[in-house]
Amino acid sequence: MPLTILLRCKDLDETRTFYSSVLGFSIADTAEETLTVEKNGGKLIFTRQDLWNSDPACSGTIYFTIPDTIEYYAMVKDRAKISWPLRQMRYGSREFGVNDCNGYSLAFQQGA
């Protein structure tokens, strides 16, 4: 079952640039002043609308499964704020973390 997450952002243009130029996501302007970003089937939708009556926040980490974490880490490590470097986790995943331009925590893990 695919999952898409709707998140509030500070600035759609800044978010568009970050996800396309820094992380290499596909970008689409979507309905009602929203922006959809996609990488390997994982989608996030961003809106400037304050649907939650609060600042952009998320208490967790959003994970994306990608085919090659070594290659992708090499592509983004000097362009994004790295939360934790690429490493083999003791629970079996090879992954790394990034903070996006809105303060959200993203992780990229190796696909099977």
Backbone torsions as a table, in degrees:
resi	resn	phi	psi	omega
1	MET	NA	117.6	177.4
2	PRO	-66.8	149.1	179.6
3	LEU	-125.9	133.3	175.1
4	THR	-124.7	133.6	-176.8
5	ILE	-110.9	132.4	176.0
6	LEU	-96.5	124.0	-177.6
7	LEU	-129.8	148.1	174.8
8	ARG	-83.9	142.6	176.6
9	CYS	-127.5	160.5	179.9
10	LYS	-76.6	-38.5	-171.9
11	ASP	-152.0	117.6	-178.6
12	LEU	-62.9	-39.2	-179.4
13	ASP	-66.3	-42.9	177.4
14	GLU	-63.0	-42.2	179.6
15	THR	-64.9	-43.6	177.2
16	ARG	-57.0	-48.9	-179.0
17	THR	-63.5	-44.9	-179.3
18	PHE	-60.5	-51.4	-175.3
19	TYR	-70.1	-31.4	179.1
20	SER	-83.8	-50.9	-173.3
21	SER	-80.4	-38.8	-176.6
22	VAL	-86.9	-47.2	-174.9
23	LEU	-100.8	-9.3	177.0
24	GLY	70.5	28.9	177.2
25	PHE	-79.2	156.6	168.5
26	SER	-78.6	143.5	-174.5
27	ILE	-125.2	140.1	174.5
28	ALA	-142.7	129.2	170.4
29	ASP	-73.8	129.7	-175.7
30	THR	-125.0	-174.5	-170.8
31	ALA	-56.4	149.2	170.6
32	GLU	53.3	49.4	178.6
33	GLU	55.8	49.1	173.8
34	THR	-119.2	162.9	-179.0
35	LEU	-131.6	127.8	177.6
36	THR	-107.0	129.4	176.8
37	VAL	-116.5	144.3	-174.3
38	GLU	-143.5	138.6	174.7
39	LYS	-144.0	120.2	177.3
40	ASN	50.1	41.0	177.0
41	GLY	87.8	-12.7	176.8
42	GLY	-86.8	129.4	-175.4
43	LYS	-123.2	142.8	169.6
44	LEU	-126.2	140.4	173.9
45	ILE	-113.6	130.2	179.1
46	PHE	-111.8	142.6	175.7
47	THR	-137.6	148.7	172.6
48	ARG	-85.3	-15.7	-177.9
49	GLN	-63.7	139.7	179.0
50	ASP	-90.9	77.0	-178.8
51	LEU	-76.0	-14.4	-173.7
52	TRP	-113.4	-2.5	-177.4
53	ASN	54.8	45.2	179.5
54	SER	-158.0	170.0	174.7
55	ASP	-71.2	157.8	175.7
56	PRO	-56.9	128.2	-179.4
57	ALA	-159.3	150.4	175.1
58	CYS	-154.2	125.8	-175.5
59	SER	-84.5	0.5	-177.7
60	GLY	-122.9	-168.0	178.0
61	THR	-118.4	135.0	178.6
62	ILE	-95.0	119.2	-177.0
63	TYR	-97.6	136.2	171.7
64	PHE	-117.6	132.8	174.7
65	THR	-95.3	125.3	-177.3
66	ILE	-127.1	159.4	-175.8
67	PRO	-70.2	-31.9	-173.3
68	ASP	-144.9	98.8	-178.2
69	THR	-70.9	-31.4	-179.9
70	ILE	-63.8	-47.9	179.7
71	GLU	-65.4	-44.1	-178.0
72	TYR	-68.6	-39.8	177.2
73	TYR	-60.6	-44.1	177.7
74	ALA	-59.1	-34.9	-179.2
75	MET	-71.5	-38.1	-171.8
76	VAL	-105.3	-13.7	-170.2
77	LYS	-60.0	-29.8	179.7
78	ASP	-96.0	-0.2	-177.5
79	ARG	-113.5	-19.0	-176.2
80	ALA	-120.9	159.4	174.4
81	LYS	-78.3	110.9	-176.6
82	ILE	-82.7	124.8	177.5
83	SER	-78.6	-44.6	172.7
84	TRP	-148.0	142.0	-176.3
85	PRO	-72.4	166.0	177.4
86	LEU	-57.3	128.0	177.7
87	ARG	-159.9	158.8	175.0
88	GLN	-84.7	119.3	-178.5
89	MET	-84.1	152.0	-177.6
90	ARG	-67.2	-17.8	176.8
91	TYR	-88.3	7.5	169.7
92	GLY	104.9	-9.7	-177.1
93	SER	-92.3	139.9	169.1
94	ARG	-97.6	120.2	-171.9
95	GLU	-154.8	169.2	170.8
96	PHE	-149.6	163.3	-177.6
97	GLY	-121.5	152.0	-178.9
98	VAL	-136.3	144.4	168.1
99	ASN	-100.4	130.0	-179.6
100	ASP	-85.3	-179.5	-176.5
101	CYS	-69.1	-12.1	178.5
102	ASN	-103.4	-1.0	-178.9
103	GLY	93.5	5.2	178.3
104	TYR	-79.5	145.7	178.8
105	SER	-95.1	122.3	178.8
106	LEU	-117.0	145.5	173.9
107	ALA	-129.0	146.6	178.6
108	PHE	-123.4	119.9	-177.3
109	GLN	-118.7	152.2	-179.3
110	GLN	-67.6	131.5	174.7
111	GLY	-75.5	158.5	-179.0
112	ALA	-74.0	NA	NA
